[in-house]
């Protein structure tokens, strides 16, 4: 295992210390493993929180700041955060207008966010939750009943965060997050495994001439193990199930998100975006906004995922709204 | 070789097509392998250009846009661009106020930019050049007489681009770039090799328990091959030669840049930043600005580099100025 770490046990703590040192203008570490927007709580604003296992950086901690998340709860690598963390985050960002939990659909995350919501409710904080489940690859998975929550979560956090920043109430913010979930689809693939530091060896074995189509963000099995193919063939293999699922239709406007899994260089992600643009245009669909880069990763896994979000004017407006976080910034 | 590509021969063209599709609001492809700011040429503005081999993305093409570069010339992977490209870029951005070439110190880049400058001069365009040579690892290198140009180039492009955007004349812009070069120092390391697509095999062999300290951005040998160490020890091994070189002194204000080589996840870069912050503070030096992420990469190499730039009020002001490029954006 070759990694820039000290010990697996101290990795997340040391990462958070580094984030706090680098981004003291944006965030603070409120409690162990709770990253909070520096000016939280903001009175009268709906708090927006997400969380999940570490190892997917910059998600979620890199999205805490103006116009996006009010707090993030990172667990150990690929391990759900605990209810105490989520409760601490919920209390830290509660400004009297309620708190939305954006939860990726993994059994541990769902259960722990539910417990935290109950505990917060007992302390008089209104909590609502939306479950993101945008991965079309598999119906059920290793850690999931139903579809996994993947790249669509990044887009939901940006859009919902903008609405909360603009003063929308809890019901409106929740409905908007559900709207994103209803209109977003994703699928990923891997060329290599990643290595969880505490495990010390690759999560799965894969041949030098093989790839995994439909991979999960923790290296969970996908749809099929195939022989290595060209970037264009891989892009087709990801885009087609996404386009066919909702389905996306001629005349649709979309946000196209090509995400790197952590170990794939940007030069390759643009090759994928090029082909995706061609495929989508070929169906009479317009890419109105895009995002290309590493935003929801699986440690150093090589591979990519594609996410398409069907847009309307409301979603475009909130996507374009100012954001200032460690990992995503514009308009400010 | 596992990569998201179609063929090595078409890789750069396809990447540029992807960039053009994703960032049509910011850039256009002016000539083969010449990325130009969409609104170039801007009359009365000094044009700022850089270029070099591909494989270091987002550098340089990702830095074309408002407040940074006017054009970038990507060569084949790890191969200098040709004079014709640089000439085309120079002419495309010439708005009558002259053009600055920011050149990383590699023999091929230097020679070809010099030829392009002569050709542009013959067409009546004033061209000046500044050579970036900030890598303290080695005195001479595989492709270099003198120090290599590495991470300091990213900072120079941002700062110089802001000055040109603000209307500074060619002599001022050149002097500012030289000031950045005089005040910036870098060093990198690698845990793994990268694989140049056309070669199809790793650039160098390295043991499972080894690392290369002082690596170049093309995988050139560094200072020494050592046994794998902790992130804290590695950070010390990079920071100490940088701090001692200029030397940086108590009371200095610096921009600290922790850069990923392409295959190292962000979670690890923050662990490095944490230790760097501690080391620098221990010497009575203040990190006033920072940048953490993948900005000057070596394909999928695992590793990182550290760059420190000594700041003054002028450099801070230009660093903070608005920028809007595919890879770096704030204030707009």
Interface residues (C-beta under 8 A of the other chain):
Chain A: X2 X3 X4 X5 X6 X7 X11 X12 X14 X15 X16 X17 X18 X19 X21 X22 X54 X55 X57 X58 X62 X191 X192 X208 X211 X228 X230 X231 X232 X234 X262 X263 X264 X265 X266 X267 X268 X269 X270 X271 X272 X273 X274 X277 X287 X290 X292 X294 X297 X299 X300 X302 X303 X304 X324 X326 X329 X330 X331 X332
Chain B: X2 X3 X4 X5 X6 X7 X11 X12 X14 X15 X16 X17 X18 X19 X21 X22 X54 X55 X57 X58 X62 X191 X192 X208 X211 X228 X230 X231 X232 X234 X262 X263 X264 X265 X266 X267 X268 X269 X270 X271 X272 X273 X274 X277 X287 X290 X292 X294 X297 X299 X300 X302 X303 X304 X324 X326 X329 X330 X331 X332
